Amino acid sequence: MDHDYPNAVRLARDEICRRWPCEPRAAVALGTGLGALTRHLQCEATIPLCALAGFPQTTAPGHSGRIVCGRLGGVPLLVFDGRYHLYEGHPVDLITLPARVAHACGAPMLIVSNASGGLNPHYARGDVVVIDDQISFMRRGLPTSTPASAGTSDRPARTGTTPYDEPLVLHALQVARRHNFVAHRGVYVGVTGPNYETRAEYRFLRWIGGDVVGMSTVSEVIVAHALGMRVLGLSVVTNVASPDAPQVVDAAEVIDAAAHAEPHIRQIVADAVGT
């Protein structure tokens, strides 16, 4: 595979703009089981990720591996239906390519979504969590191949702040109240996976302040924030950890729970990009 990631960003931008000459209002990264959102787009172009130079096929369950360009409520969106993960053996530079491509295409906002395990005992399966901060256990660090001038060097662009846009967080919570579904604000913990957490790990992650845990999102968010994009993060709670009464969780259950919550994610996305 070509590891010239800056060149891969340029080539992907050029190909997307050739097929879809429109500047997106936002980019959306869909998590496991949330691909149904694309069925509600007025689709104007579909591009398999693997058709772009430097982008391999996605392999994780619930990730179709394509870019859907279209409109939701008349608003132009660049939707990444599928993502890459560290547990698939990919470097962080590849995992963050979609965020960098979205920025190169002119998207000022990145909306990331994911399926997550609930750490907070007050959460329930199917709840939406609007992420207001994150804790990263992605031990492979930040992307290294993009020059500092692009905002993604291995030195943090800002310190002491959250990468999530507070007005977008508040707006998402207002949408949930207005449409009468449950949404919390909480902290997302990113781990490498692919194994689900042990009872002791659940206790530890909750103790350090985590509300939900998953295997994606944090690297994309760091890069998007460094590039100056507004970031909104949305998690669907697919199971709630009970360390004293553990249950077996499999990928099919995660996908099913996320799919049932997709209308709520779609409602928040539609309202957020329309503001």
MARLUM-237065 format. One record per residue: y, z, x of N, C-alpha, C in turn. Coordinates in steps of 0.05 Angstrom, whole numbers, padded with zeros to 5 digits, always signed. Layout:
<rs>
YZXYZXYZX ...
</rs>
This chain:
<rs>
-00024+00000+00017+00000+00000+00000+00025+00000+00018 +00045-00014+00008+00071-00015+00022+00085+00013+00019 +00091+00025+00042+00103+00051+00041+00133+00050+00046 +00145+00026+00044+00174+00023+00046+00185+00029+00018 +00188+00055+00012+00196+00063-00015+00224+00054-00023 +00244+00055-00005+00270+00045-00012+00269+00015-00021 +00253+00000-00006+00250-00029-00014+00236-00031-00041 +00216-00014-00045+00202-00014-00071+00221-00008-00094 +00240+00010-00090+00260+00016-00111+00276-00009-00116 +00285-00023-00096+00302-00047-00099+00286-00069-00114 +00261-00073-00105+00245-00094-00118+00240-00088-00147 +00234-00062-00153+00228-00054-00181+00253-00058-00198 +00276-00049-00187+00301-00053-00202+00306-00082-00208 +00302-00099-00188+00307-00128-00192+00289-00139-00213 +00263-00131-00213+00244-00142-00232+00250-00132-00260 +00257-00107-00263+00263-00096-00289+00288-00110-00300 +00308-00113-00284+00333-00126-00293+00329-00155-00300 +00310-00168-00286+00304-00196-00292+00291-00198-00320 +00273-00180-00326+00259-00181-00351+00275-00168-00374 +00293-00150-00367+00308-00135-00388+00336-00131-00377 +00354-00150-00381+00381-00149-00370+00399-00131-00387 +00393-00105-00387+00408-00086-00403+00409-00059-00387 +00432-00046-00388+00435-00021-00375+00426+00002-00393 +00406+00018-00385+00395+00039-00402+00414+00062-00405 +00415+00073-00429+00431+00098-00433+00417+00121-00420 +00390+00120-00419+00375+00141-00407+00347+00130-00399 +00334+00145-00381+00306+00140-00375+00290+00163-00385 +00266+00157-00394+00248+00177-00405+00221+00176-00391 +00212+00198-00380+00186+00200-00368+00167+00215-00387 +00147+00201-00397+00129+00212-00417+00106+00227-00404 +00100+00251-00414+00078+00266-00403+00052+00260-00417 +00032+00275-00409+00005+00271-00420+00005+00273-00451 -00006+00253-00464-00009+00253-00493+00015+00247-00508 +00037+00239-00495+00062+00234-00509+00070+00205-00511 +00051+00187-00505+00056+00159-00504+00062+00147-00531 +00056+00161-00553+00061+00150-00580+00091+00145-00585 +00108+00158-00569+00137+00154-00572+00144+00124-00570 +00129+00110-00553+00136+00082-00548+00132+00065-00573 +00115+00074-00591+00110+00058-00616+00135+00058-00634 +00153+00076-00629+00177+00078-00646+00201+00065-00632 +00197+00053-00610+00218+00037-00597+00219+00009-00608 +00243-00002-00609+00245-00031-00613+00241-00043-00585 +00216-00051-00580+00208-00060-00553+00220-00087-00547 +00231-00089-00523+00243-00114-00514+00230-00124-00488 +00216-00107-00474+00200-00116-00450+00180-00094-00443 +00157-00102-00434+00137-00083-00425+00127-00092-00397 +00127-00074-00378+00120-00081-00351+00099-00061-00341 +00075-00070-00334+00055-00052-00322+00066-00041-00296 +00063-00016-00291+00072-00004-00266+00060-00018-00242 +00034-00024-00244+00020-00036-00222+00029-00065-00216 +00046-00077-00234+00057-00103-00229+00081-00102-00211 +00091-00078-00205+00114-00074-00188+00104-00068-00159 +00117-00080-00140+00110-00075-00112+00112-00046-00104 +00090-00035-00093+00090-00007-00085+00081+00012-00106 +00076+00003-00130+00068+00021-00152+00038+00017-00158 +00021+00037-00154-00007+00034-00161-00012+00038-00190 -00036+00033-00199-00044+00039-00227-00046+00069-00231 -00037+00079-00254-00040+00107-00260-00069+00113-00267 -00078+00137-00261-00107+00144-00265-00110+00169-00282 -00090+00184-00286-00093+00209-00301-00097+00204-00331 -00114+00220-00344-00118+00217-00373-00092+00219-00389 -00089+00202-00409-00065+00203-00425-00041+00190-00414 -00044+00174-00392-00022+00160-00380-00028+00131-00378 -00014+00114-00394-00022+00086-00396-00013+00070-00372 +00008+00078-00359+00017+00065-00335+00033+00040-00340 +00055+00042-00354+00072+00019-00360+00101+00029-00363 +00120+00010-00361+00148+00015-00368+00153+00000-00393 +00164+00014-00413+00172+00001-00438+00203+00001-00440 +00214-00022-00442+00243-00025-00444+00250-00032-00473 +00267-00016-00485+00274-00021-00513+00295-00003-00523 +00296+00000-00550+00317+00015-00562+00305+00035-00582 +00316+00059-00582+00309+00080-00600+00335+00087-00616 +00335+00081-00642+00360+00084-00657+00382+00067-00647 +00376+00044-00636+00396+00026-00625+00405+00032-00597 +00395+00053-00585+00403+00061-00558+00383+00050-00538 +00393+00036-00517+00374+00025-00497+00362+00046-00479 +00336+00046-00477+00321+00065-00461+00301+00052-00442 +00298+00064-00419+00277+00056-00400+00256+00077-00400 +00233+00071-00411+00212+00092-00416+00189+00087-00397 +00182+00108-00381+00159+00107-00364+00136+00121-00378 +00118+00104-00388+00095+00114-00403+00072+00119-00384 +00073+00142-00370+00053+00148-00350+00067+00156-00324 +00055+00174-00309+00067+00182-00283+00045+00187-00263 +00053+00191-00238+00035+00197-00216+00036+00227-00210 +00014+00237-00198+00012+00266-00193+00002+00271-00164 +00010+00294-00154+00000+00301-00127-00030+00303-00127 -00043+00313-00148-00072+00317-00148-00087+00290-00147 -00073+00268-00152-00086+00242-00149-00085+00232-00120 -00073+00248-00103-00072+00240-00075-00047+00225-00067 -00028+00223-00085-00003+00208-00080+00017+00225-00065 +00033+00213-00047+00055+00228-00034+00078+00232-00054 +00095+00251-00047+00117+00258-00065+00136+00234-00067 +00139+00218-00046+00157+00195-00047+00148+00176-00070 +00122+00172-00074+00112+00155-00095+00117+00168-00123 +00111+00194-00124+00114+00208-00149+00143+00206-00160 +00162+00206-00142+00190+00205-00150+00202+00177-00152 +00186+00157-00147+00196+00129-00150+00208+00123-00177 +00195+00131-00200+00207+00125-00226+00235+00136-00229 +00240+00160-00219+00266+00172-00222+00287+00156-00206 +00279+00147-00182+00297+00132-00165+00302+00104-00177 +00281+00092-00188+00284+00066-00201+00302+00068-00225 +00299+00089-00241+00316+00093-00264+00345+00095-00256 +00351+00110-00235+00378+00112-00224+00388+00085-00215 +00371+00070-00201+00379+00044-00191+00386+00025-00213 +00372+00028-00236+00377+00011-00260+00402+00020-00275 +00415+00041-00267+00439+00050-00280+00437+00072-00300 +00413+00083-00303+00410+00105-00323+00424+00130-00313 +00442+00141-00329+00456+00165-00321+00441+00191-00327 +00420+00188-00343+00405+00212-00353+00375+00207-00350 +00361+00229-00342+00332+00228-00341+00321+00250-00360 +00304+00242-00379+00291+00261-00396+00261+00261-00388 +00253+00284-00378+00225+00287-00369+00210+00304-00390 +00185+00296-00395+00169+00310-00414+00141+00315-00402 +00128+00336-00411+00102+00342-00400+00086+00359-00420 +00060+00360-00416+00042+00379-00429+00038+00402-00411 +00040+00426-00421+00039+00450-00404+00023+00472-00416 +00014+00490-00399+00001+00514-00408+00021+00537-00412 +00018+00551-00434+00036+00572-00440+00030+00598-00425 +00050+00608-00411+00048+00634-00397+00060+00656-00414 +00081+00649-00429+00095+00669-00445+00078+00676-00470 +00071+00701-00474+00054+00708-00496+00066+00704-00524 +00092+00699-00525+00106+00694-00550+00105+00665-00558 +00094+00648-00541+00092+00619-00547+00066+00614-00562 +00065+00591-00576+00041+00583-00591+00035+00553-00585 +00010+00545-00588+00002+00518-00584+00019+00499-00602 +00030+00479-00590+00047+00460-00604+00077+00465-00603 +00085+00489-00593+00113+00495-00589+00125+00476-00568 +00151+00471-00572+00166+00456-00552+00182+00476-00535 +00182+00472-00509+00198+00488-00491+00219+00470-00478 +00244+00477-00482+00266+00463-00468+00270+00477-00442 +00265+00462-00420+00265+00475-00393+00293+00480-00384 +00299+00505-00376+00325+00511-00366+00325+00518-00336 +00301+00519-00324+00299+00524-00295+00270+00519-00287 +00265+00518-00261+00238+00513-00252+00231+00528-00227 +00205+00532-00223+00194+00544-00199+00174+00524-00188 +00177+00517-00163+00159+00496-00151+00139+00508-00132 +00114+00502-00137+00092+00507-00118+00081+00480-00108 +00098+00459-00109+00090+00433-00098+00095+00434-00068 +00075+00443-00054+00079+00451-00026+00083+00427-00007 +00082+00403-00017+00085+00381+00002+00115+00373+00006 +00132+00389-00007+00161+00385-00001+00174+00362-00016 +00198+00355-00008+00214+00334-00021+00208+00307-00008 +00216+00286-00021+00212+00259-00009+00226+00258+00019 +00213+00242+00036+00223+00241+00064+00232+00213+00072 +00225+00192+00056+00230+00165+00066+00257+00154+00056 +00270+00168+00038+00296+00158+00028+00318+00171+00045 +00337+00155+00054+00358+00166+00071+00376+00186+00056 +00388+00204+00072+00405+00225+00060+00427+00213+00044 +00436+00189+00051+00458+00177+00036+00451+00172+00007 +00425+00170+00001+00417+00166-00027+00413+00191-00042 +00417+00214-00029+00416+00239-00043+00389+00252-00045 +00369+00242-00029+00342+00253-00031+00331+00260-00004 +00347+00271+00013+00337+00280+00039+00322+00306+00035 +00311+00316+00057+00295+00341+00054+00313+00366+00054 +00339+00362+00053+00358+00384+00050+00368+00385+00021 +00369+00408+00009+00378+00409-00019+00407+00400-00022 +00412+00384-00043+00439+00375-00048+00457+00398-00057 +00445+00416-00073+00460+00439-00083+00442+00463-00082 +00454+00487-00079+00438+00511-00079+00448+00530-00100 +00431+00548-00109+00439+00568-00128+00444+00558-00156 +00435+00534-00162+00439+00522-00189+00413+00513-00200 +00412+00509-00226+00389+00496-00239+00394+00466-00241 +00374+00450-00237+00378+00421-00240+00380+00411-00269 +00375+00429-00288+00375+00421-00316+00403+00424-00328 +00410+00404-00343+00437+00403-00355+00440+00422-00378 +00457+00442-00376+00459+00462-00396+00468+00451-00423 +00488+00434-00425+00495+00422-00451+00472+00408-00464 +00455+00394-00449+00432+00381-00460+00411+00401-00470 +00408+00423-00455+00390+00445-00463+00399+00456-00491 +00424+00462-00493+00435+00473-00518+00432+00453-00541 +00438+00428-00535+00436+00408-00556+00407+00405-00566 +00388+00405-00547+00360+00403-00555+00351+00426-00573 +00360+00450-00567+00354+00473-00583+00366+00471-00611 +00390+00460-00612+00403+00456-00638+00388+00435-00655 +00378+00415-00642+00362+00395-00656+00337+00408-00669 +00324+00425-00654+00300+00438-00664+00307+00456-00688 +00329+00470-00686+00337+00487-00709+00344+00469-00734 +00357+00447-00728+00366+00430-00750+00342+00417-00764 +00321+00411-00749+00298+00398-00760+00274+00417-00765 +00280+00443-00762+00261+00463-00770+00234+00462-00755 +00235+00460-00728+00211+00463-00713+00217+00482-00689 +00196+00494-00679+00199+00515-00659+00205+00503-00631 +00226+00513-00619+00233+00506-00591+00244+00530-00577 +00234+00535-00554+00243+00557-00537+00258+00546-00513 +00274+00562-00500+00283+00554-00473+00268+00571-00453 +00259+00558-00431+00242+00573-00413+00240+00560-00385 +00225+00574-00368+00222+00566-00340+00195+00552-00336 +00196+00528-00324+00172+00512-00318+00163+00518-00290 +00137+00523-00287+00125+00527-00260+00109+00502-00254 +00115+00489-00231+00101+00465-00223+00080+00472-00201 +00055+00465-00206+00033+00470-00187+00020+00443-00182 +00004+00442-00161-00007+00416-00153-00032+00408-00169 -00047+00428-00180-00072+00421-00194-00093+00410-00175 -00114+00396-00185-00118+00389-00213-00132+00411-00229 -00140+00433-00216-00153+00454-00231-00134+00470-00248 -00143+00479-00271-00127+00498-00287-00127+00525-00274 -00108+00542-00282-00104+00567-00268-00125+00588-00274 -00130+00606-00255-00147+00628-00260-00132+00650-00275 -00147+00670-00284-00134+00693-00298-00113+00706-00280 -00121+00711-00255-00102+00724-00236-00077+00707-00231 -00081+00680-00230-00058+00663-00226-00039+00663-00250 -00051+00663-00274-00034+00665-00298-00017+00690-00297 -00030+00713-00290-00014+00738-00289+00008+00736-00269 +00002+00725-00246+00022+00723-00225+00045+00704-00233 +00039+00681-00244+00060+00662-00252+00078+00673-00274 +00066+00689-00292+00083+00702-00312+00100+00724-00300 +00089+00738-00281+00103+00761-00268+00127+00751-00253 +00126+00726-00241+00148+00716-00225+00169+00702-00243 +00164+00701-00269+00185+00691-00287+00178+00664-00300 +00154+00654-00297+00147+00629-00310+00140+00632-00339 +00148+00612-00355+00141+00612-00384+00120+00591-00390 +00120+00569-00375+00099+00549-00378+00092+00539-00350 +00068+00527-00348+00059+00517-00322+00046+00489-00326 +00052+00472-00306+00041+00445-00307+00039+00433-00279 +00031+00407-00278+00025+00394-00253+00042+00370-00247 +00067+00371-00257+00085+00348-00254+00114+00358-00254 +00132+00339-00258+00160+00344-00266+00179+00354-00244 +00171+00374-00229+00191+00387-00212+00202+00368-00190 +00185+00352-00178+00195+00334-00157+00213+00312-00168 +00206+00301-00192+00223+00281-00205+00250+00293-00211 +00250+00318-00221+00275+00331-00229+00293+00336-00205 +00281+00345-00183+00297+00350-00158+00311+00325-00149 +00296+00302-00149+00308+00277-00140+00329+00267-00159 +00323+00268-00185+00343+00259-00205+00369+00275-00203 +00366+00301-00200+00390+00318-00198+00405+00312-00172 +00391+00308-00150+00405+00301-00125+00419+00274-00127 +00409+00256-00144+00422+00230-00147+00446+00231-00167 +00450+00255-00179+00473+00258-00197+00467+00252-00226 +00441+00250-00233+00434+00245-00260+00434+00271-00276 +00441+00269-00302+00437+00292-00320+00407+00293-00326 +00396+00317-00327+00368+00321-00331+00362+00339-00355 +00344+00329-00373+00334+00345-00395+00304+00346-00392 +00292+00370-00393+00264+00374-00390+00251+00386-00415 +00229+00374-00424+00216+00382-00449+00186+00386-00444 +00176+00410-00450+00148+00415-00447+00135+00420-00475 +00111+00410-00478+00095+00417-00502+00074+00437-00494 +00073+00460-00507+00053+00480-00501+00027+00471-00513 +00007+00465-00496-00018+00455-00506-00040+00477-00508 -00035+00499-00495-00052+00523-00498-00037+00547-00487 -00044+00570-00496-00030+00594-00487-00050+00611-00472 -00043+00618-00447-00061+00634-00430-00063+00663-00440 -00087+00672-00442-00092+00700-00448-00111+00710-00426 -00100+00721-00404-00117+00729-00381-00140+00748-00388 -00137+00764-00409-00158+00783-00416-00178+00771-00436 -00172+00747-00446-00191+00733-00464-00190+00703-00458 -00198+00696-00434-00195+00668-00425-00211+00648-00442 -00200+00624-00445-00213+00603-00460-00215+00578-00442 -00236+00563-00446-00239+00538-00431-00220+00517-00442 -00205+00504-00425-00186+00483-00432-00195+00457-00420 -00196+00436-00436-00204+00410-00425-00182+00389-00431 -00183+00367-00417-00162+00347-00419-00159+00336-00448 -00181+00333-00462-00180+00322-00489-00163+00340-00508 -00166+00366-00505-00151+00385-00521-00121+00384-00514 -00116+00381-00489-00088+00379-00480-00075+00355-00492 -00088+00332-00490-00077+00307-00501-00073+00309-00531 -00092+00321-00545-00090+00324-00574-00066+00341-00582 -00063+00364-00569-00041+00382-00575-00014+00369-00570 -00012+00354-00548+00013+00341-00541+00019+00319-00562 -00001+00304-00570+00003+00283-00589+00014+00293-00616 +00004+00316-00624+00014+00328-00649+00043+00336-00648 +00052+00343-00624+00080+00351-00620+00099+00328-00614 +00088+00304-00610+00104+00281-00602+00128+00276-00621 +00125+00279-00647+00149+00274-00665+00172+00292-00658 +00167+00317-00650+00188+00335-00643+00202+00326-00617 +00186+00318-00597+00197+00308-00572+00215+00283-00578 +00204+00266-00595+00219+00241-00602+00245+00248-00616 +00245+00268-00633+00270+00275-00647+00291+00285-00627 +00283+00301-00608+00302+00311-00588+00312+00288-00571 +00294+00270-00562+00302+00248-00546+00323+00231-00561 +00317+00224-00586+00335+00207-00601+00362+00220-00604 +00363+00246-00609+00389+00259-00612+00404+00261-00585 +00388+00267-00564+00401+00271-00537+00414+00245-00527 +00400+00223-00530+00411+00198-00520+00433+00186-00538 +00435+00197-00562+00455+00187-00581+00481+00201-00578 +00482+00223-00562+00507+00238-00559+00526+00226-00539 
</rs>
